[in-house]
Amino acid sequence: MAREINSVAVIGGGTMGGGIAGLCAQMDKPVLLLEVSAEAGEKALERIKSGRPPAVDDPEKAANITLGTIDDDLHKIADCDWICEAIIEDLDAKRAIIERLEPLRSDGSIVSTNTSGIPLKDITEGMPERLRRDIAVTHFFNPVKVMRLLELVPGKATTPDVIDALTDFCRDTLGKGVVNAKDTVNFIGNRIGCYWMMRGLHEAGEALKAGLSMEEIDALMSAPVGLPPTGLYGLIDLIGLDVMDLVGENLAVNLPAGDLCADFTALPAPERAMLERGQIGRKAGAGFYRMQKLDDGSRKTEVYDLIHGDWRDTQQATVSDVHKSPKGMFEDDTQGRLAWNIMGSTLLYAAGLVPEIAGDVVNVDRAMKWGYAWGWGPFEMLDEVGPAKVIEKLTSEGHGVPGMLKVLHDAGAETFYRNGGSEYLGTDGEYHQTPPE
């Protein structure tokens, strides 16, 4: 008999837990929200109703949420179909709370852990078979109400009906774009996105020495390659250098041997110096950019010049016509080399990660579009620039051809998608029907 989700327990009322609880409540599902104390629960509920942004569109929908504490009310999860653990991103803490809830939940209930990159196998190691059959990762992106992407990750023992039930509920009731990821470090979106950012900082530093400005780099790493207008430096200002440093440390420990990202897990020296003096991004008032208020009440944006180590007024970036599309990465000039070294290498990285992180190119493309607001997924962008041209460049430079590009070449295919995207190239070299979103 198929499992159904009609009631939800969320353990942890922080940014992610509150967002998940609020979205479920907005869709008129009863939610049990458990926090460490009654006071913490009340604060979580207040953020759900009036945060920036609130987790519910209609404040009265918060009445669908029942508060409780982990110590006093954990037994109430027995009445819930889906129990979503959303506490801090710490392996030991997650294991401890899941061990506590396992004997209290009802048979047939579904458990998920909300994590951005801790492997499920580490969370469930040594735990009862019943739990391992009924648990998955639900990686929501922040803010939960706004971001479409949900990465759904089963463990080796997770039964298919668990994934089916979570997919149906999160897609049809919560309105999420569900992608199926595998139980690998950082899953899909953050595995590729963090590579783009971390390698990007290193390659951008070299481009600065070659004469490009920071504004030019951000201009090249935005609309020309289908990325948001924040570009590279602007995006990292939004995330924070402190977060990027933690991301790098996690990757350094957990990446598989020989992974291409292994050389880029540490911040470059100028960014490390910024981190150490607290110049970490928007939340600190300054990162690579800062807003200055002038005496007349107007504002101006300044950029921290990494070459000269000082603030200056921002300058208008100039991007030549040939670099206003992804095909500019094939140009043999400073801007073209930067685009190839950052964006081109990211496309190659993604091509080498299927089927390691996902079973097909569709899940990878959707993860990057829905989670990072890319205009094209990596394989869609390869189609845009021409896979044959990428393979030719790699071969002429004496480089190997990564995974899915080799599949395409050996199959005699020209693109990863055909017939208007209704079919995609599988790892078997055959075309398959693209599943509906």
C-alpha positions as a Markdown table, in Angstrom:
| # | Residue | x | y | z |
|---|---|---|---|---|
| 1 | Met | 0.0 | 0.0 | 0.0 |
| 2 | Ala | 1.4 | 3.4 | -1.0 |
| 3 | Arg | 2.5 | 5.7 | 1.8 |
| 4 | Glu | 0.8 | 9.1 | 2.1 |
| 5 | Ile | 1.8 | 12.2 | 4.0 |
| 6 | Asn | -0.9 | 14.1 | 5.6 |
| 7 | Ser | 0.7 | 15.3 | 8.9 |
| 8 | Val | 4.3 | 16.5 | 9.5 |
| 9 | Ala | 6.6 | 16.9 | 12.5 |
| 10 | Val | 9.6 | 19.3 | 12.2 |
| 11 | Ile | 12.3 | 19.0 | 14.7 |
| 12 | Gly | 14.2 | 22.3 | 14.9 |
| 13 | Gly | 12.7 | 25.7 | 14.3 |
| 14 | Gly | 15.6 | 27.6 | 12.9 |
| 15 | Thr | 15.9 | 29.1 | 9.4 |
| 16 | Met | 15.4 | 25.8 | 7.6 |
| 17 | Gly | 13.0 | 24.1 | 10.0 |
| 18 | Gly | 10.9 | 27.1 | 10.4 |
| 19 | Gly | 10.7 | 27.5 | 6.6 |
| 20 | Ile | 9.7 | 23.8 | 6.1 |
| 21 | Ala | 7.1 | 24.1 | 8.9 |
| 22 | Gly | 5.7 | 27.3 | 7.5 |
| 23 | Leu | 5.4 | 26.0 | 4.0 |
| 24 | Cys | 3.5 | 22.8 | 5.2 |
| 25 | Ala | 1.2 | 25.0 | 7.4 |
| 26 | Gln | 0.6 | 27.3 | 4.5 |
| 27 | Met | -0.7 | 24.3 | 2.5 |
| 28 | Asp | -3.1 | 23.4 | 5.4 |
| 29 | Lys | -1.1 | 20.5 | 6.7 |
| 30 | Pro | -1.0 | 20.0 | 10.5 |
| 31 | Val | 2.5 | 20.5 | 11.7 |
| 32 | Leu | 4.1 | 19.6 | 15.1 |
| 33 | Leu | 7.1 | 21.9 | 15.6 |
| 34 | Leu | 9.5 | 20.8 | 18.3 |
| 35 | Glu | 12.3 | 23.1 | 19.7 |
| 36 | Val | 14.7 | 22.8 | 22.6 |
| 37 | Ser | 12.5 | 25.0 | 24.8 |
| 38 | Ala | 9.1 | 26.6 | 24.9 |
| 39 | Glu | 10.7 | 30.0 | 24.5 |
| 40 | Ala | 12.7 | 28.9 | 21.4 |
| 41 | Gly | 9.4 | 27.5 | 20.0 |
| 42 | Glu | 7.6 | 30.8 | 20.4 |
| 43 | Lys | 10.4 | 32.7 | 18.8 |
| 44 | Ala | 10.4 | 30.3 | 15.9 |
| 45 | Leu | 6.7 | 30.7 | 15.4 |
| 46 | Glu | 7.1 | 34.5 | 15.5 |
| 47 | Arg | 9.7 | 34.3 | 12.7 |
| 48 | Ile | 7.4 | 32.0 | 10.7 |
| 49 | Lys | 4.7 | 34.7 | 10.9 |
| 50 | Ser | 6.7 | 37.9 | 10.6 |
| 51 | Gly | 10.2 | 37.2 | 9.6 |
| 52 | Arg | 12.0 | 38.7 | 6.6 |
| 53 | Pro | 10.5 | 37.0 | 4.6 |
| 54 | Pro | 7.8 | 35.3 | 6.6 |
| 55 | Ala | 7.6 | 31.5 | 6.1 |
| 56 | Val | 3.8 | 31.7 | 5.6 |
| 57 | Asp | 2.0 | 34.0 | 3.1 |
| 58 | Asp | -1.0 | 34.1 | 5.3 |
| 59 | Pro | -0.3 | 34.7 | 9.1 |
| 60 | Glu | -3.5 | 32.9 | 10.1 |
| 61 | Lys | -2.1 | 29.7 | 8.5 |
| 62 | Ala | 0.4 | 29.5 | 11.4 |
| 63 | Ala | -2.5 | 28.2 | 13.4 |
| 64 | Asn | -1.8 | 24.8 | 11.7 |
| 65 | Ile | 1.4 | 24.6 | 13.7 |
| 66 | Thr | 1.4 | 23.1 | 17.2 |
| 67 | Leu | 4.5 | 23.9 | 19.3 |
| 68 | Gly | 6.3 | 21.5 | 21.7 |
| 69 | Thr | 9.7 | 20.8 | 23.2 |
| 70 | Ile | 12.0 | 18.0 | 22.2 |
| 71 | Asp | 12.3 | 16.8 | 25.8 |
| 72 | Asp | 8.6 | 16.8 | 26.7 |
| 73 | Asp | 6.8 | 16.2 | 23.4 |
| 74 | Leu | 8.9 | 14.0 | 21.2 |
| 75 | His | 6.5 | 11.1 | 21.7 |
| 76 | Lys | 3.9 | 13.1 | 19.8 |
| 77 | Ile | 5.7 | 12.2 | 16.5 |
| 78 | Ala | 3.8 | 8.9 | 16.7 |
| 79 | Asp | 0.9 | 10.7 | 15.1 |
| 80 | Cys | 2.9 | 12.1 | 12.2 |
| 81 | Asp | 3.4 | 10.6 | 8.7 |
| 82 | Trp | 6.6 | 12.5 | 8.0 |
| 83 | Ile | 9.2 | 13.5 | 10.6 |
| 84 | Cys | 11.7 | 16.0 | 9.3 |
| 85 | Glu | 14.8 | 16.6 | 11.4 |
| 86 | Ala | 16.1 | 20.1 | 10.7 |
| 87 | Ile | 18.5 | 20.9 | 13.5 |
| 88 | Ile | 22.1 | 22.3 | 13.2 |
| 89 | Glu | 24.4 | 21.0 | 10.5 |
| 90 | Asp | 26.4 | 18.7 | 12.7 |
| 91 | Leu | 26.7 | 15.0 | 12.3 |
| 92 | Asp | 26.8 | 14.0 | 16.0 |
| 93 | Ala | 23.8 | 16.2 | 16.8 |
| 94 | Lys | 21.8 | 14.8 | 14.0 |
| 95 | Arg | 22.6 | 11.2 | 14.9 |
| 96 | Ala | 21.7 | 11.9 | 18.6 |
| 97 | Ile | 18.2 | 13.3 | 17.8 |
| 98 | Ile | 17.4 | 10.6 | 15.2 |
| 99 | Glu | 18.4 | 7.9 | 17.8 |
| 100 | Arg | 15.9 | 9.4 | 20.2 |
| 101 | Leu | 13.0 | 9.7 | 17.8 |
| 102 | Glu | 13.4 | 6.2 | 16.2 |
| 103 | Pro | 11.7 | 4.2 | 19.0 |
| 104 | Leu | 8.9 | 6.7 | 19.3 |
| 105 | Arg | 7.7 | 7.0 | 15.7 |
| 106 | Ser | 4.9 | 4.8 | 14.2 |
| 107 | Asp | 5.5 | 2.0 | 11.7 |
| 108 | Gly | 5.3 | 3.3 | 8.2 |
| 109 | Ser | 6.2 | 6.8 | 9.1 |
| 110 | Ile | 8.9 | 8.6 | 7.0 |
| 111 | Val | 11.9 | 10.2 | 8.5 |
| 112 | Ser | 14.1 | 12.8 | 6.7 |
| 113 | Thr | 17.2 | 14.7 | 7.6 |
| 114 | Asn | 17.5 | 18.2 | 6.2 |
| 115 | Thr | 21.2 | 18.6 | 5.4 |
| 116 | Ser | 23.1 | 20.5 | 2.7 |
| 117 | Gly | 25.8 | 17.9 | 2.4 |
| 118 | Ile | 26.3 | 15.4 | 5.2 |
| 119 | Pro | 26.1 | 12.0 | 3.7 |
| 120 | Leu | 23.1 | 10.0 | 4.8 |
| 121 | Lys | 25.3 | 6.9 | 5.3 |
| 122 | Asp | 27.2 | 8.7 | 8.0 |
| 123 | Ile | 24.0 | 9.8 | 9.8 |
| 124 | Thr | 22.5 | 6.3 | 9.8 |
| 125 | Glu | 25.6 | 4.2 | 10.4 |
| 126 | Gly | 24.8 | 1.4 | 12.9 |
| 127 | Met | 21.2 | 2.4 | 13.3 |
| 128 | Pro | 18.2 | 0.0 | 13.1 |
| 129 | Glu | 17.1 | -1.5 | 9.8 |
| 130 | Arg | 13.6 | -0.1 | 10.3 |
| 131 | Leu | 15.0 | 3.4 | 10.3 |
| 132 | Arg | 17.4 | 2.8 | 7.4 |
| 133 | Arg | 14.4 | 1.6 | 5.3 |
| 134 | Asp | 12.3 | 4.7 | 6.1 |
| 135 | Ile | 14.8 | 7.6 | 6.0 |
| 136 | Ala | 16.0 | 9.9 | 3.2 |
| 137 | Val | 17.7 | 13.3 | 2.9 |
| 138 | Thr | 15.4 | 16.2 | 2.0 |
| 139 | His | 17.7 | 19.1 | 1.1 |
| 140 | Phe | 15.5 | 22.2 | 0.9 |
| 141 | Phe | 17.2 | 25.4 | -0.3 |
| 142 | Asn | 16.9 | 28.7 | 1.6 |
| 143 | Pro | 14.5 | 30.5 | 1.8 |
| 144 | Val | 12.3 | 27.4 | 1.7 |
| 145 | Lys | 9.2 | 29.3 | 0.6 |
| 146 | Val | 11.0 | 30.9 | -2.4 |
| 147 | Met | 13.5 | 28.4 | -3.7 |
| 148 | Arg | 12.1 | 25.8 | -6.0 |
| 149 | Leu | 14.8 | 23.1 | -5.6 |
| 150 | Leu | 14.4 | 20.1 | -3.3 |
| 151 | Glu | 17.2 | 17.5 | -3.5 |
| 152 | Leu | 15.9 | 14.1 | -2.5 |
| 153 | Val | 18.5 | 11.6 | -1.5 |
| 154 | Pro | 17.8 | 7.9 | -0.6 |
| 155 | Gly | 20.2 | 5.7 | 1.4 |
| 156 | Lys | 21.2 | 2.2 | 0.2 |
| 157 | Ala | 18.4 | 0.7 | 2.3 |
| 158 | Thr | 15.7 | 3.3 | 1.7 |
| 159 | Thr | 12.6 | 1.7 | 0.2 |
| 160 | Pro | 11.2 | 3.1 | -3.1 |
| 161 | Asp | 7.8 | 4.0 | -1.6 |
| 162 | Val | 9.5 | 6.4 | 0.8 |
| 163 | Ile | 11.0 | 8.4 | -2.1 |
| 164 | Asp | 7.7 | 8.1 | -4.0 |
| 165 | Ala | 5.7 | 9.5 | -1.1 |
| 166 | Leu | 8.2 | 12.4 | -0.4 |
| 167 | Thr | 8.3 | 13.2 | -4.2 |
| 168 | Asp | 4.5 | 13.3 | -4.5 |
| 169 | Phe | 4.0 | 15.4 | -1.3 |
| 170 | Cys | 6.9 | 17.9 | -1.9 |
| 171 | Arg | 6.1 | 18.3 | -5.6 |
| 172 | Asp | 2.3 | 18.3 | -5.6 |
| 173 | Thr | 1.5 | 19.8 | -2.2 |
| 174 | Leu | 4.5 | 22.0 | -1.5 |
| 175 | Gly | 5.2 | 23.0 | -5.1 |
| 176 | Lys | 8.9 | 22.0 | -5.1 |
| 177 | Gly | 11.0 | 21.0 | -8.1 |
| 178 | Val | 12.3 | 17.6 | -6.9 |
| 179 | Val | 15.6 | 16.3 | -8.2 |
| 180 | Asn | 16.9 | 12.9 | -7.3 |
| 181 | Ala | 20.5 | 13.0 | -6.0 |
| 182 | Lys | 22.8 | 10.3 | -4.8 |
| 183 | Asp | 24.3 | 10.0 | -1.3 |
| 184 | Thr | 27.6 | 11.8 | -2.1 |
| 185 | Val | 29.2 | 14.9 | -0.5 |
| 186 | Asn | 27.2 | 18.1 | -1.1 |
| 187 | Phe | 24.8 | 16.1 | -3.4 |
| 188 | Ile | 24.2 | 17.9 | -6.7 |
| 189 | Gly | 23.7 | 21.6 | -6.5 |
| 190 | Asn | 26.3 | 22.5 | -3.9 |
| 191 | Arg | 28.8 | 20.0 | -5.3 |
| 192 | Ile | 28.8 | 21.8 | -8.7 |
| 193 | Gly | 28.0 | 25.3 | -7.4 |
| 194 | Cys | 30.8 | 25.2 | -4.8 |
| 195 | Tyr | 33.3 | 24.0 | -7.4 |
| 196 | Trp | 32.3 | 27.0 | -9.6 |
| 197 | Met | 32.7 | 29.4 | -6.7 |
| 198 | Met | 35.9 | 28.0 | -5.2 |
| 199 | Arg | 37.7 | 27.5 | -8.4 |
| 200 | Gly | 36.3 | 30.8 | -9.6 |
| 201 | Leu | 38.0 | 32.7 | -6.8 |
| 202 | His | 41.4 | 31.2 | -7.7 |
| 203 | Glu | 41.0 | 31.7 | -11.5 |
| 204 | Ala | 39.7 | 35.2 | -11.0 |
| 205 | Gly | 42.7 | 36.1 | -8.9 |
| 206 | Glu | 44.9 | 35.1 | -11.8 |
| 207 | Ala | 42.7 | 37.1 | -14.2 |
| 208 | Leu | 43.1 | 40.2 | -12.0 |
| 209 | Lys | 46.9 | 39.9 | -12.3 |
| 210 | Ala | 46.4 | 39.7 | -16.1 |
| 211 | Gly | 44.6 | 43.0 | -16.2 |
| 212 | Leu | 40.9 | 42.2 | -15.8 |
| 213 | Ser | 38.9 | 44.2 | -13.2 |
| 214 | Met | 36.7 | 42.7 | -10.6 |
| 215 | Glu | 33.7 | 44.3 | -12.3 |
| 216 | Glu | 34.6 | 42.7 | -15.6 |
| 217 | Ile | 34.9 | 39.3 | -14.0 |
| 218 | Asp | 31.5 | 39.7 | -12.4 |
| 219 | Ala | 30.1 | 40.9 | -15.7 |
| 220 | Leu | 31.5 | 37.9 | -17.6 |
| 221 | Met | 30.3 | 35.5 | -14.9 |
| 222 | Ser | 26.7 | 36.6 | -15.1 |
| 223 | Ala | 24.4 | 37.2 | -18.1 |
| 224 | Pro | 26.9 | 36.0 | -20.8 |
| 225 | Val | 26.9 | 32.5 | -19.3 |
| 226 | Gly | 23.3 | 32.6 | -18.1 |
| 227 | Leu | 24.1 | 33.2 | -14.5 |
| 228 | Pro | 22.4 | 35.8 | -12.1 |
| 229 | Pro | 23.6 | 39.4 | -12.1 |
| 230 | Thr | 25.5 | 39.0 | -8.8 |
| 231 | Gly | 28.4 | 37.3 | -10.8 |
| 232 | Leu | 31.1 | 35.6 | -8.8 |
| 233 | Tyr | 32.2 | 38.2 | -6.2 |
| 234 | Gly | 28.7 | 39.5 | -5.7 |
| 235 | Leu | 27.4 | 36.0 | -5.0 |
| 236 | Ile | 30.1 | 35.2 | -2.5 |
| 237 | Asp | 29.4 | 38.5 | -0.8 |
| 238 | Leu | 25.8 | 37.3 | -0.5 |
| 239 | Ile | 26.8 | 33.9 | 0.9 |
| 240 | Gly | 29.7 | 35.1 | 3.1 |
| 241 | Leu | 33.4 | 34.2 | 3.1 |
| 242 | Asp | 32.9 | 32.6 | 6.5 |
| 243 | Val | 30.4 | 30.1 | 5.0 |
| 244 | Met | 32.7 | 29.5 | 1.9 |
| 245 | Asp | 35.6 | 28.7 | 4.2 |
| 246 | Leu | 33.5 | 26.1 | 6.1 |
| 247 | Val | 32.3 | 24.7 | 2.7 |
| 248 | Gly | 35.9 | 24.4 | 1.7 |
| 249 | Glu | 36.9 | 22.6 | 4.9 |
| 250 | Asn | 34.0 | 20.1 | 4.5 |
| 251 | Leu | 35.0 | 19.4 | 0.8 |
| 252 | Ala | 38.7 | 19.0 | 1.8 |
| 253 | Val | 37.7 | 16.2 | 4.2 |
| 254 | Asn | 34.9 | 14.5 | 2.2 |
| 255 | Leu | 35.8 | 14.7 | -1.5 |
| 256 | Pro | 36.7 | 11.5 | -3.1 |
| 257 | Ala | 40.4 | 10.9 | -4.0 |
| 258 | Gly | 41.3 | 12.6 | -7.3 |
| 259 | Asp | 38.4 | 15.0 | -7.4 |
| 260 | Leu | 39.0 | 18.1 | -9.5 |
| 261 | Cys | 37.8 | 20.3 | -6.7 |
| 262 | Ala | 40.5 | 19.1 | -4.3 |
| 263 | Asp | 42.9 | 21.8 | -5.4 |
| 264 | Phe | 40.5 | 24.6 | -4.7 |
| 265 | Thr | 39.1 | 23.9 | -1.3 |
| 266 | Ala | 41.1 | 26.6 | 0.5 |
| 267 | Leu | 40.4 | 30.3 | 0.0 |
| 268 | Pro | 43.1 | 32.3 | -1.9 |
| 269 | Ala | 45.4 | 34.4 | 0.2 |
| 270 | Pro | 43.6 | 37.8 | -0.4 |
| 271 | Glu | 40.3 | 36.3 | 0.5 |
| 272 | Arg | 41.8 | 34.6 | 3.6 |
| 273 | Ala | 43.0 | 38.0 | 4.8 |
| 274 | Met | 39.6 | 39.4 | 4.3 |
| 275 | Leu | 38.0 | 36.6 | 6.3 |
| 276 | Glu | 40.5 | 37.1 | 9.1 |
| 277 | Arg | 39.7 | 40.8 | 9.5 |
| 278 | Gly | 35.9 | 40.2 | 9.3 |
| 279 | Gln | 35.3 | 41.5 | 5.8 |
| 280 | Ile | 33.1 | 38.6 | 4.9 |
| 281 | Gly | 30.3 | 40.0 | 2.9 |
| 282 | Arg | 26.9 | 41.8 | 3.0 |
| 283 | Lys | 26.0 | 40.6 | 6.5 |
| 284 | Ala | 29.2 | 42.3 | 7.8 |
| 285 | Gly | 28.6 | 45.5 | 5.8 |
| 286 | Ala | 31.5 | 44.9 | 3.5 |
| 287 | Gly | 33.0 | 42.1 | 1.5 |
| 288 | Phe | 34.2 | 42.5 | -2.1 |
| 289 | Tyr | 31.7 | 45.4 | -2.4 |
| 290 | Arg | 30.2 | 47.8 | 0.1 |
| 291 | Met | 27.6 | 50.6 | 0.1 |
| 292 | Gln | 28.8 | 54.0 | 1.3 |
| 293 | Lys | 26.4 | 56.8 | 2.3 |
| 294 | Leu | 27.4 | 60.2 | 1.2 |
| 295 | Asp | 26.9 | 63.5 | 3.0 |
| 296 | Asp | 24.0 | 64.5 | 0.7 |
| 297 | Gly | 22.2 | 61.3 | 1.7 |
| 298 | Ser | 22.9 | 59.5 | -1.6 |
| 299 | Arg | 24.7 | 56.2 | -1.7 |
| 300 | Lys | 27.5 | 54.8 | -3.9 |
| 301 | Thr | 29.0 | 51.4 | -4.3 |
| 302 | Glu | 32.7 | 50.7 | -3.7 |
| 303 | Val | 34.7 | 47.7 | -4.6 |
| 304 | Tyr | 37.6 | 46.3 | -2.6 |
| 305 | Asp | 40.5 | 46.1 | -5.1 |
| 306 | Leu | 42.2 | 42.8 | -4.4 |
| 307 | Ile | 45.3 | 43.8 | -6.3 |
| 308 | His | 45.9 | 47.1 | -4.5 |
| 309 | Gly | 44.3 | 46.1 | -1.2 |
| 310 | Asp | 42.1 | 49.2 | -0.9 |
| 311 | Trp | 38.6 | 50.5 | -1.6 |
| 312 | Arg | 37.8 | 52.4 | -4.8 |
| 313 | Asp | 34.7 | 53.5 | -6.7 |
| 314 | Thr | 33.1 | 50.9 | -8.9 |
| 315 | Gln | 33.8 | 51.1 | -12.6 |
| 316 | Gln | 31.6 | 50.3 | -15.6 |
| 317 | Ala | 32.5 | 46.9 | -16.9 |
| 318 | Thr | 33.2 | 46.4 | -20.6 |
| 319 | Val | 32.4 | 43.0 | -22.2 |
| 320 | Ser | 33.0 | 42.8 | -25.9 |
| 321 | Asp | 30.2 | 41.4 | -28.1 |
| 322 | Val | 32.0 | 38.1 | -28.7 |
| 323 | His | 31.9 | 37.5 | -24.9 |
| 324 | Lys | 28.2 | 38.1 | -24.5 |
| 325 | Ser | 27.4 | 34.4 | -24.9 |
| 326 | Pro | 28.8 | 31.2 | -23.5 |
| 327 | Lys | 30.7 | 30.7 | -26.8 |
| 328 | Gly | 33.1 | 33.4 | -25.8 |
| 329 | Met | 34.9 | 30.9 | -23.7 |
| 330 | Phe | 36.5 | 29.6 | -26.9 |
| 331 | Glu | 38.2 | 33.0 | -27.6 |
| 332 | Asp | 41.9 | 33.1 | -27.0 |
| 333 | Asp | 42.0 | 36.4 | -25.0 |
| 334 | Thr | 42.0 | 37.3 | -21.4 |
| 335 | Gln | 38.2 | 37.3 | -21.1 |
| 336 | Gly | 37.8 | 34.1 | -23.0 |
| 337 | Arg | 40.4 | 32.3 | -21.0 |
| 338 | Leu | 38.7 | 33.4 | -17.7 |
| 339 | Ala | 35.4 | 32.1 | -19.0 |
| 340 | Trp | 36.9 | 28.8 | -20.0 |
| 341 | Asn | 38.9 | 28.4 | -16.8 |
| 342 | Ile | 35.8 | 29.0 | -14.6 |
| 343 | Met | 32.7 | 28.2 | -16.5 |
| 344 | Gly | 34.2 | 25.7 | -19.0 |
| 345 | Ser | 35.9 | 23.8 | -16.2 |
| 346 | Thr | 32.6 | 23.6 | -14.3 |
| 347 | Leu | 30.9 | 22.1 | -17.3 |
| 348 | Leu | 33.6 | 19.5 | -17.6 |
| 349 | Tyr | 33.4 | 18.9 | -13.8 |
| 350 | Ala | 29.7 | 18.2 | -14.1 |
| 351 | Ala | 30.2 | 16.0 | -17.1 |
| 352 | Gly | 32.5 | 13.8 | -15.0 |
| 353 | Leu | 30.1 | 13.5 | -12.1 |
| 354 | Val | 27.3 | 11.6 | -13.9 |
| 355 | Pro | 26.4 | 8.9 | -12.7 |
| 356 | Glu | 28.3 | 9.5 | -9.4 |
| 357 | Ile | 26.1 | 12.3 | -8.0 |
| 358 | Ala | 22.9 | 11.7 | -10.1 |
| 359 | Gly | 21.6 | 9.1 | -12.5 |
| 360 | Asp | 21.2 | 11.4 | -15.5 |
| 361 | Val | 21.9 | 14.8 | -16.9 |
| 362 | Val | 18.3 | 16.0 | -16.3 |
| 363 | Asn | 18.6 | 16.0 | -12.5 |
| 364 | Val | 21.9 | 17.8 | -12.7 |
| 365 | Asp | 20.6 | 20.5 | -15.0 |
| 366 | Arg | 17.4 | 21.0 | -12.9 |
| 367 | Ala | 19.4 | 21.3 | -9.7 |
| 368 | Met | 21.5 | 24.1 | -11.0 |
| 369 | Lys | 18.6 | 26.0 | -12.6 |
| 370 | Trp | 16.3 | 25.6 | -9.6 |
| 371 | Gly | 18.9 | 25.9 | -6.8 |
| 372 | Tyr | 21.4 | 28.4 | -8.3 |
| 373 | Ala | 19.2 | 30.3 | -10.8 |
| 374 | Trp | 21.3 | 29.3 | -13.8 |
| 375 | Gly | 19.7 | 30.0 | -17.1 |
| 376 | Trp | 21.0 | 26.8 | -18.5 |
| 377 | Gly | 22.0 | 23.6 | -16.7 |
| 378 | Pro | 25.6 | 22.4 | -17.4 |
| 379 | Phe | 24.5 | 20.0 | -20.1 |
| 380 | Glu | 22.1 | 22.5 | -21.6 |
| 381 | Met | 25.0 | 24.9 | -21.8 |
| 382 | Leu | 27.2 | 22.3 | -23.4 |
| 383 | Asp | 24.6 | 21.9 | -26.0 |
| 384 | Glu | 24.5 | 25.7 | -26.4 |
| 385 | Val | 28.3 | 25.9 | -27.1 |
| 386 | Gly | 28.5 | 22.6 | -28.9 |
| 387 | Pro | 29.8 | 19.4 | -27.3 |
| 388 | Ala | 31.9 | 18.6 | -30.3 |
| 389 | Lys | 33.7 | 21.9 | -30.0 |
| 390 | Val | 34.4 | 21.2 | -26.3 |
| 391 | Ile | 35.7 | 17.7 | -27.1 |
| 392 | Glu | 37.9 | 19.1 | -29.9 |
| 393 | Lys | 39.4 | 21.7 | -27.6 |
| 394 | Leu | 40.2 | 19.1 | -24.9 |
| 395 | Thr | 41.7 | 16.7 | -27.4 |
| 396 | Ser | 43.8 | 19.3 | -29.1 |
| 397 | Glu | 45.2 | 20.3 | -25.7 |
| 398 | Gly | 46.0 | 16.7 | -24.7 |
| 399 | His | 43.3 | 16.5 | -22.0 |
| 400 | Gly | 41.0 | 13.5 | -21.3 |
| 401 | Val | 37.3 | 13.7 | -22.2 |
| 402 | Pro | 35.1 | 13.4 | -19.0 |
| 403 | Gly | 32.3 | 10.9 | -18.5 |
| 404 | Met | 29.1 | 12.1 | -20.2 |
| 405 | Leu | 31.0 | 13.9 | -23.0 |
| 406 | Lys | 32.7 | 10.5 | -23.8 |
| 407 | Val | 29.3 | 8.8 | -23.7 |
| 408 | Leu | 28.0 | 11.4 | -26.2 |
| 409 | His | 31.1 | 11.0 | -28.5 |
| 410 | Asp | 31.0 | 7.2 | -28.5 |
| 411 | Ala | 27.3 | 7.2 | -29.2 |
| 412 | Gly | 27.8 | 9.5 | -32.2 |
| 413 | Ala | 25.3 | 12.0 | -30.7 |
| 414 | Glu | 25.5 | 15.7 | -31.3 |
| 415 | Thr | 23.7 | 17.0 | -28.2 |
| 416 | Phe | 22.6 | 15.9 | -24.8 |
| 417 | Tyr | 19.0 | 16.9 | -25.5 |
| 418 | Arg | 17.0 | 16.5 | -28.7 |
| 419 | Asn | 13.5 | 17.1 | -30.0 |
| 420 | Gly | 13.1 | 20.4 | -28.1 |
| 421 | Gly | 14.3 | 18.9 | -24.9 |
| 422 | Ser | 11.7 | 16.1 | -24.8 |
| 423 | Glu | 14.5 | 13.5 | -24.9 |
| 424 | Tyr | 17.9 | 13.3 | -23.1 |
| 425 | Leu | 21.0 | 11.2 | -23.6 |
| 426 | Gly | 21.4 | 8.6 | -20.9 |
| 427 | Thr | 24.5 | 7.0 | -19.5 |
| 428 | Asp | 23.8 | 4.1 | -21.7 |
| 429 | Gly | 24.3 | 6.2 | -24.9 |
| 430 | Glu | 20.6 | 6.0 | -25.8 |
| 431 | Tyr | 18.0 | 8.8 | -25.7 |
| 432 | His | 15.2 | 8.6 | -23.2 |
| 433 | Gln | 12.0 | 10.6 | -22.5 |
| 434 | Thr | 12.6 | 13.6 | -20.3 |
| 435 | Pro | 10.5 | 13.2 | -17.2 |
| 436 | Pro | 8.0 | 16.0 | -16.4 |
| 437 | Glu | 9.0 | 18.7 | -14.0 |
